[in-house]
């Protein structure tokens, strides 16, 4: 193995993305990655290219393999991924895959639409992303977001936290992470146009044989944390209401989402 | 449901989500592993390990850092390359090379499998690379050779191989466009 000058290390990004480094070099390069600002984005892009190569090799797996894997899954315990472990470097896999490297901070929207079935690792991520992009905000805004982040983390941390999502034909979606035991939920909207300044989107809890109950108003781009949900709740609905909200919905829902899959409606 | 969502459910111990995830990714995982490892029995073994590892360590997936498919296929590729290198080190490679010469060429076998649109695109785009770019990329990615080994096989300086790999991947990206 030869010695590397620093400038040489950088040129290993492509071989690294192709898994074409020897173990020694791989370790050196990963060490370099941690110190190099521009590398993670570059390595990620190259790794995505490599994944295109992977896709193109797809072939049907042998039928017998399915039963073997599923049988193994039924009897194999999962790793517990407590918050710290999820962030620690796991053996062998590249940092950009496991997320040791910081993500590029280009997205303003918080990616809450994926179902977090367990929450410990997810909570850390959500809180981190809430705090990640706050430059130029006032102290009040920051405090409000911190409070909200804590509430979100609380929902996510519930052992029975489950997630679901509904999408309409135009790609707009509503995402929910809810805990029936806590009676709380984090609700996010995505893909909706801005409303005129005198209109607001309001979230409603729909229950059988009862009036819809307001769960609050959506702000810009931020999730809404709803609490005090009873388990008889069957769905959530969003309507457009005059600024300040309404006691009862005055328009047709723009989106509605059943809560059965997240443990409600029992 | 998409792989990202499924993987998150799997992280929570949802076995039905795992079955769905299996349906979605077993083909790409197996196909990739077989492309690298070649030996069918070993490919199946490595694929099983990868899929079981998905179950065990789904909680490590971090959606903020890339797609689930990318995570899964990177894992599969790493495991396949590990296998092929240790096999090579153990000298089994020659034996398998010999066996393979009595079997239909690999590409003929895969041709029988349904050729997806993505495969066609990638193949076309690979064709547009220069021969050295293509060989550098495919020897490393599909054959599991290190860039040093690639340099040796192609009788090229190390620096040239590194550059060809980077240029090859970049041109591939341009050719495939923003579909990813």
Interface residues (C-beta under 8 A of the other chain):
Chain A: X11 X12 X13 X14 X15 X17 X18 X19 X20 X21 X22 X44 X45 X46 X47 X48 X49 X50 X51 X52 X53 X54 X55 X56 X57 X58 X59 X60 X61 X62 X65 X66 X68 X69 X70 X72 X73 X74 X76 X77 X78 X79 X80 X81 X86 X90 X92 X93 X94 X96 X97 X98 X99 X101 X103 X111 X114 X115 X116 X117 X118 X121 X122 X125 X128 X129 X162 X163 X165
Chain B: X4 X5 X8 X9 X10 X11 X12 X13 X14 X15 X17 X18 X19 X22 X26 X27 X28 X29 X30 X31 X32 X34 X35 X44 X47 X48 X51 X52 X55 X56 X57 X58 X59 X60 X62 X63 X64 X65 X66 X69 X70 X71 X73 X74 X75 X76 X77 X78 X81 X110 X113 X114 X116 X118 X119 X121 X122 X123 X137 X138 X140 X141 X142 X144 X145 X146 X147 X148 X150 X159 X161 X162 X163 X165 X166 X168 X169 X170 X172 X173 X176 X180
